[in-house]
């Protein structure tokens, strides 16, 4: 016990000396350097992370040299088999059998260089001198090797985290296309991009985000295509992220977008590697975060939210037809309830006579105005949709369908809503499901209620006013300097080949001009 107290005092004394010595260097004042004495260096590490039950310390002697060493690793994230066979076995047994004592000069850097270059068979190996760097590496799965009389600590790449197998994306299912989606492991995701093809210009730049829980983040782009100013802008925004933890790419999306008050997503998220590669070939930048299968794409435009990779895998005629259906569905999902309220409450004369008589007959016993009636049904459908998402998968779809049928039928029988409204709400819900991007669908669902309020106050004029407000906002909105409504605004007719229609691939020879790419011509 007294010996431990003595070591602790020595460690604290050494830290105080370092603090005094570094007062003239404010940038390094927070660093704690190792001393080159095994017992004291181990005490430093134990004071920092020794209280964690999953951090293991293993002391041993290097072969027959009599020199003490220790390794520090994390249970669960470190590969114990690799540690046993390529670190402990090598240094404790193979070291003695393969080398004679007089073949190496067992002191300081000579021993360190010998271990690095001749003894250890580990591919990833770096040196650190700062305690914080060691702790950061150990807590992410690497193994630290501390050798007595050596001031530098060797960090050995032994990370072996748990990861799931590569599966088909859940949120972006396709009929025709690759059945491959990103996983929660960053190195697997970058490997998926690499194996897409032999592209020597695919650049991957690594960052770390999160002040208290650091995570790896990479940006990917095609060096010969992407505008250098765009790459620098993405780098600057990533560097400005200053939060404790970044658990998911949604945090990154919210912290780097241009206008956080806008309801429209200015960063596209996707689980599909083929969508990311396609965006990179247009001159965009991808962002991948460790721990999430959702990658980000910047910059984006409104039309990208209504496009699917399948549009390009099919021939141009069916691809164009399906895309036009999506635009129609988005319009119906946004304006159908508002138009119902406007026509019923303010402009029944604009409805054909026979249809108007039929609607009035069904609403005879309804005690609520059209707005309350529509809000009741729309909110009920939204609650059912959310409940279906949160319930277990075998129950969720059945709950949504059965709940919708029961509530709709019961509401009609009770005289709370009219049958025509049930049709309107069902058409609206089905249309919103056809939006390829879930985040874009949420935006339309929110704006639908705003459109309903405008319609309830000003009728059809309110719907038109709402549309003008939304259009003016979209025209001013930008994503990383690129107009959100491009190529519609600013107007570029030559780029409408891939807007609402999808022309044959042979006609789309140029990359989007708004990206200002280094190479504007698509090869081939």
GIRA-V430460 format. One record per run of one state. SS is the DSSP state (~ for helix, > for strand, _ for the rest). FROM is the first residue (numbers start at 1). LEN is the number of residues. Records with the same first field share a line. If there is no record, write none. Layout:
BEGIN
SS=FROM-LEN + FROM-LEN
END
This chain:
BEGIN
_=1-1 + 22-4 + 29-4 + 34-4 + 50-5 + 63-4 + 75-3 + 79-1 + 99-2 + 104-4 + 120-5 + 129-1 + 139-4 + 148-5 + 157-2 + 160-26 + 195-7 + 210-3 + 214-1 + 223-5 + 240-5 + 246-3 + 257-11 + 271-2 + 282-3 + 290-5 + 299-3 + 307-3 + 314-2 + 346-2 + 351-2 + 363-7 + 391-2 + 414-5 + 434-4 + 459-1 + 477-1 + 480-2 + 484-9 + 499-6 + 508-2 + 511-2 + 516-5 + 522-3
~=2-20 + 26-3 + 38-12 + 80-19 + 101-3 + 108-12 + 131-8 + 186-9 + 228-12 + 249-8 + 273-9 + 302-5 + 310-4 + 316-30 + 348-3 + 353-10 + 370-21 + 393-21 + 419-15 + 438-21 + 460-17 + 493-6 + 505-3 + 513-3
>=33-1 + 55-8 + 67-8 + 78-1 + 125-4 + 130-1 + 143-5 + 153-4 + 159-1 + 202-8 + 213-1 + 215-8 + 245-1 + 268-3 + 285-5 + 295-4 + 478-2 + 482-2 + 510-1 + 521-1
END
